[in-house]
Amino acid sequence: MPSPVIHGSAIDTTCLHWARSCGRRAVCRYYDHDLLRNRFIGLQFFFKTGSLVCFALILAILRQQDKEEATKVVALPDPPQQLFVSGPEKKLEEFRV
């Protein structure tokens, strides 16, 4: 739910005396201040706690991924193999220029 709807509902539920206009409920004339204060503090506590839980969960997931990356063994490529020629050995010839 959008925040204005939630906070508006918290305000409306703390009204003690509603004014009437054309036989319908119009505006609140008097609020229960203690209940209003408790509702707003409760809403803020709920949202802050929820965001803290989400942050802690994401932090734990990222740390776990970091540990997995650190412990992963990186396979190094094999060193280049030397080709052995079978048969008579070749001698190095000296080149004259």
C-alpha positions in Angstrom: 0.0 0.0 0.0 1.2 3.5 -0.6 2.4 5.4 2.4 -0.2 8.2 2.3 -3.0 5.7 2.4 -1.5 3.9 5.4 -0.7 7.1 7.3 -4.1 8.6 6.4 -5.8 5.5 7.8 -3.7 5.8 11.0 -4.9 9.4 11.4 -8.5 8.6 10.7 -8.7 5.8 13.2 -7.6 8.1 16.0 -10.4 10.6 15.5 -12.8 11.1 18.5 -15.2 13.6 17.1 -16.2 14.0 13.4 -17.9 17.1 12.0 -20.9 16.6 9.8 -21.6 18.3 6.5 -24.8 17.6 4.6 -25.4 14.6 6.8 -22.0 13.0 6.0 -18.8 12.6 8.0 -16.6 15.5 6.9 -13.5 16.4 9.0 -12.2 15.3 12.3 -12.6 17.9 15.0 -10.7 16.2 17.8 -8.0 13.4 17.8 -6.8 11.1 20.5 -3.3 12.4 20.7 -1.9 9.5 22.6 -3.3 6.9 20.2 -2.1 9.0 17.2 1.4 9.2 18.6 1.5 5.4 19.3 0.2 4.6 15.8 2.8 6.8 14.1 5.7 5.5 16.2 4.4 1.9 15.5 4.3 2.5 11.8 7.8 4.0 11.8 9.1 1.2 13.9 7.5 -1.4 11.5 9.0 0.2 8.4 12.4 0.7 9.9 12.6 -2.8 11.2 11.4 -4.2 7.9 14.1 -2.3 6.0 16.8 -3.4 8.5 15.8 -7.1 8.1 16.0 -6.7 4.3 19.4 -5.1 4.6 20.7 -7.8 6.9 19.4 -10.5 4.6 21.1 -9.0 1.6 24.3 -8.5 3.5 24.3 -12.2 4.6 23.7 -13.4 1.0 26.5 -11.2 -0.4 28.9 -12.4 2.3 28.1 -16.0 1.6 28.7 -15.5 -2.1 32.0 -13.8 -1.3 33.1 -16.7 0.8 32.1 -19.1 -2.0 34.2 -17.1 -4.5 37.2 -17.1 -2.2 37.1 -20.9 -1.6 36.6 -21.8 -5.2 39.7 -23.4 -6.6 40.8 -21.9 -9.8 42.1 -24.5 -12.2 45.2 -23.4 -13.9 45.9 -24.4 -17.4 48.5 -27.2 -18.0 52.0 -26.0 -18.7 52.9 -26.2 -22.4 54.0 -29.7 -23.3 57.3 -30.3 -25.1 57.1 -32.3 -28.2 59.6 -35.1 -28.3 60.9 -36.2 -31.7 61.6 -39.9 -31.9 64.4 -41.1 -34.0 68.0 -40.0 -34.4 68.9 -36.9 -32.5 69.3 -33.8 -34.5 72.4 -31.9 -34.0 72.6 -28.1 -34.0 74.3 -26.9 -37.1 76.3 -23.9 -37.0 75.3 -21.4 -39.5 77.9 -19.4 -41.2 77.1 -16.0 -42.6 
